[in-house]
Amino acid sequence: MNGYFSIGDWLVILAYLGGIVALGVWFGKDQRNTRDYFLGSRNIPWWGIGVSIVAAETSALTIIGVPAIAYGGNIVFIQMIIGYVIARIILAVVMVPHYLSGEIYSPYQLLETHLGRGPRRLAGAFFLFLETMAAGVRVFVACIPIRLMLGEQVCSLGGLVDPILGAILIFVGLSLLYTYIGGVKAVIWTDAVQFGLFLAGGIFALFYIPTLVDGGWAGAMAKAGEAGKLVWLNTSFTFSAPINIWMGVIGGTVMVLSTHGAEQLIVQRVLACKNVADGRKALALSAVLIFPLFLIFLLVGVLLWVFYQSHPFQIPLPEGRPGIKSFDFVFPIFMMTEVPHILKGFLIVAILSAAMSSISSAITSLASVSTMDFIRQMVKGKDEEYFLQFSKYSTVFWAAVLVGTAWLTREVTFVLNAAFSLRGLTSGALLGGLILALFGRGVGARAAMIGMTASLLVMNVIYWPANIPATKEWWLRTFGGEVFWPWFTLIGTVVTLGVAWLAKQVWPPPAAVPAEKS
């Protein structure tokens, strides 16, 4: 057992794990068809969905990694959140009416309605493949500090398995339990509770850390300001790191237009709203919440830096691992060694809740796309009971795939370093395809698919040579630096639209044929 935890800490952790599973099962009971399972019967309050949107995009690594960014540098990451807010406003005005105009299970149905079945399946395949990789990598990397917090004995399941594999199995298994039974309704309500837990953990740390340093809050902020830790604005325009205001306003806006408008992980929640007004209010609430959430955890990182200027680490700061920097261990180490018992248990629960929220969100979105965008289109003559049962089996399948992906990528350094960049390889193709479906319908299915495929190829050429050890030096010598992930979606979207337009000129689409409705 972890020697830094008391019986009270373990009771808090166990109560949380048991309670969140029970809550998910309770809220998710009475699933009768795929509408209930993937859309929550469209009777979930908008505020629950708005909170769930924020929880779904906030992984355990975010709660740990955002303070690490400020600890090792400053708070310039807050510039990205400006774009996150702008994108939500655009989506609320422009996209929500399209999503809630009928019975839609994924944004990829819109591609079939306006372009044809081919673009829908291509977009669905892009999402399934890259979300599996990105989510699996997030699970693995997040389990590294979780292993540190819970200890070898717990995470190895009593010595039966490797501790990292044990941590993966524990959290994927627990998340699967309530997702399998309750579907998206269970996921949304447990997300709402989990959001409250990790927000409370951040607020507690924000007010607790200053009590441990000379001068309290004012003294800590003064020291941080003198060291440049409170710098938040960078007006230089670059395609490479560090983050600047242009990446936030332009790159961040386009990126979130894709993640929250063209990717099932978040869109599934909007589709569960009762009507357009509720969908807009849910996105607006998420816009209100996202800025203070990230600001809180950035300031926590600043305060941790101030604290450790005058206090030694009671656990040596581990060396950086593949996909996770040494600074990512600062917040977990602080929780384990500097926070009183019981409160320590609640802070650890905040990290665990973020981990489970991101896992359950990935499982249900993957199951929804595979079932509704593929299997339901191919298997005819089956009733709702068949597809509901298949949907539940699909959640088990994707949970197993996430475990396998997380475990298999543990030795592949360049994949792990791509933890937050992998989604950017397809995000431009998905957003570009959706733009073509809604505003460029005359381009045709063939040109849209060529544009989306070209985008994927271009993004792979931009990303991998700059990150694979064998080609990294050549890339940096030739191009001067790697393109930073905030620009990925914008580049991919421009390629999709540009290549699709060129393809239309070369191969004009045939006369339009009405699409078969799902």
C-alpha positions, 0 to 999 in steps of 0.5 A, a space after each residue: 500500500 502507499 505509505 503516504 496515505 492513511 486509512 481515511 484517504 483510502 476510504 475516500 478513494 474507495 467511496 468515490 470509486 464505488 459511488 461513481 459506478 453506482 451513480 452511473 448505473 442508477 442514472 443509466 437504468 432503463 435503456 430500451 433502444 439505441 436512442 436511449 443508449 446513445 442520445 440519453 432519450 434526449 431528456 437530459 438538462 442542458 446544464 448537465 450536458 454543458 458541464 459534461 462537455 468540459 469534463 469530457 475534454 479534461 483528462 487526468 493528464 490535463 489536470 496534472 499537465 496544465 499546472 506543469 506548464 506553468 511550473 516550468 514556464 508561465 501562464 501563456 497557455 491561457 491564450 489558447 483558451 480564448 480560441 476555445 471560447 470563440 469556437 463555442 460561440 460560433 458552434 452554438 450559432 451555426 452548427 447546433 441547428 443542423 445537429 438538432 434538426 432531426 434524429 442524428 447520432 453523429 455529425 457524420 450523418 450530415 456528410 451522407 445527407 449532403 454528400 453521400 455515404 462514402 464521405 460519411 464512412 470515411 469520416 467515421 473511419 478517421 474518427 475511430 482510428 485516431 480517437 482509439 490511438 489518441 485515447 489509448 495514449 492518454 490513458 497510458 500517460 495518465 496512468 504513470 502519475 496515477 501509479 505513483 499516487 496509488 502505489 505499486 501494490 494497488 496498481 499491480 493488483 497485488 503483484 499479479 500484473 505490471 503496475 501500469 497495466 494494472 492501473 489501465 485495467 482498473 480505470 478502464 474497467 470501472 469506467 466500462 462498468 457504468 458506460 456498458 449499463 447506462 450509455 451516454 446518460 450515465 456518462 453525462 451525469 457521472 461527468 457532471 459529478 466528476 467535473 465538480 470534484 476536479 474543479 473543487 480540487 483545483 480551487 482547494 489547491 489554489 487557496 491552500 498552497 499560499 498558506 504554506 508560503 511566506 507572505 501568503 497569496 500576495 507574497 506568492 504572486 509577487 515572487 511569481 511576478 518577479 520571476 516572470 511566471 505570470 506572463 500570459 501574452 506573447 504577440 510574436 507570430 510563429 508556427 513553432 512553440 511557444 504558444 502565442 496569441 495568434 495560435 490561441 485566437 486563430 489556431 485554437 478557434 479552428 481546433 475547437 471548431 473541429 473537436 467540438 463540432 466535427 468529432 463525436 467525442 463532444 458532439 455526442 453530448 450536444 446531440 443529446 440536448 432536447 432542442 436547439 435552445 438547450 444545445 446552445 445553452 449547453 455550449 454557452 455554459 461550457 464556454 463560461 466554465 472552460 476559461 476559469 477552469 484552466 486559469 485555476 490550474 495554471 495558477 496552481 502551477 505558479 503557486 507550486 513553483 513558489 512553494 518549491 523554491 523554499 521547500 524540498 521535494 519529499 519524493 525526488 522528482 522522477 526523470 521524464 518518461 516517454 510522453 510525460 515530462 518530469 514537471 508533470 509529477 510536481 502536482 501529484 507529489 505535492 498532493 501526496 506529501 504536503 496535503 493533510 490526510 482526508 483532504 489528500 484523498 479528495 485531491 487524489 479523487 480529483 485526478 481519478 475523476 478526470 481519468 475516468 471521465 475521459 475514458 468513459 467519453 472515449 468508449 461511448 463515442 467510439 461505440 456510437 460511431 461504430 454502431 450507428 455509422 457502420 453496423 446499422 448501415 450494413 445490417 438490415 432487418 434487425 430490431 432495436 433490441 438487436 442494435 441495443 445489445 450490439 451497442 453494449 457489446 461494442 462498448 466492451 470491444 472498444 474498452 478492450 481496444 483502449 487497454 491494448 492501445 495504451 499497453 502496446 504504445 508504452 515502448 514507442 517514444 514518438 507515439 507517446 510524445 504525440 499524446 495531444 497531437 494525434 487528433 490533429 492529424 484528422 481534425 482538419 479532414 473532419 472539419 473540412 468534410 463537414 464544411 463541404 457538406 453544409 456549405 459546399 454541397 456541389 463539390 460532390 462525394 468523390 472530391 470531398 473524399 479526395 480532399 479529406 484523404 489529402 489532408 490526412 496525408 499532408 498532416 502525417 508528412 508535417 508531423 512525423 518527420 519532425 518527431 521521429 528520431 531518425 528524421 528529426 534532425 534533418 527536418 529541423 535543419 531544413 525547415 527550422 522547427 516543427 509546426 506546433 499542434 495548435 496549427 494542425 487543424 487549420 492546415 488540415 482544413 485548408 488542405 481539405 477544402 483546397 484539394 476538394 475544390 481542385 478535384 471538383 474541377 478535374 472530376 466534376 460530380 455526377 448529377 445529385 442523387 438523394 441520399 438514403 436516410 439513416 
